Amino acid sequence: MRKDAPVSLLREQAEYLLEKTKGVVSAVVTSTSLGNGSDDVVHTFRLVVPALDNYKYALFEVVSGIAPYPVSIYWGDEELLVENREDLEKHLVRIFNDSGTVEIIANLIQIATDENA
């Protein structure tokens, strides 16, 4: 798989999240075809909490075609257009630093650690 492919960067972010939360919250990236003759693939970035029976929360989706770029990110009610890897990195920084995302991850950590206390 190409290192600049969007799915590669998403998987790197999933690994980073696992490290950053010391394994309390991880992430999984699943890829599915849109079907109906479309060449598009949806890559869903889901937060996963192993301590909560592998609870999953879909944080955002990236829709790509056969070529690595351009892609679209669907996050909440926003559609973010991405022309290249640098754009994707910029948007991912925005998503992960967003107060709503930070709060979701903090809440998941709190719930998971309370359950295991």
Number of C-alpha atoms within 10 A of each C-alpha: 6 9 10 14 15 23 22 14 17 21 16 12 20 21 15 14 19 16 13 12 13 11 16 20 25 23 24 19 18 14 15 11 15 12 9 7 7 9 12 17 19 21 21 23 23 19 24 23 21 14 18 16 9 12 14 17 17 15 17 17 21 23 21 22 15 9 10 15 18 17 23 19 21 17 14 10 6 10 12 15 17 20 13 15 18 11 15 24 16 11 16 17 11 12 16 15 12 11 11 11 14 13 12 14 22 14 12 21 19 13 15 19 13 10 10 9 6
